[in-house]
Amino acid sequence: MLPLDPTADIGRRAWVPCPRCEDHQDCATCLDGRTCGDHWRYLLTNKGSTLHLQCPNCTHLWAWQSGFGAAGRSSS
């Protein structure tokens, strides 16, 4: 298991399912699409609409495309 990233800050969180532990599966709050106090992820950095996240439960690191912003748009 990886240690938490040194830049992990509880003040920067995202509510994205962890693709590794999927700890949100049986959570009624998460299934309702509400902000859950237990199943949040550290938002380490972002580049445009790509978020770099770490799960505090299993410490998995991954990048997730949020779909927000101008990423992927043509400038023509």
Order of alpha helices (4+ residues) and beta strands (2+ residues): beta-alpha-beta-beta-beta
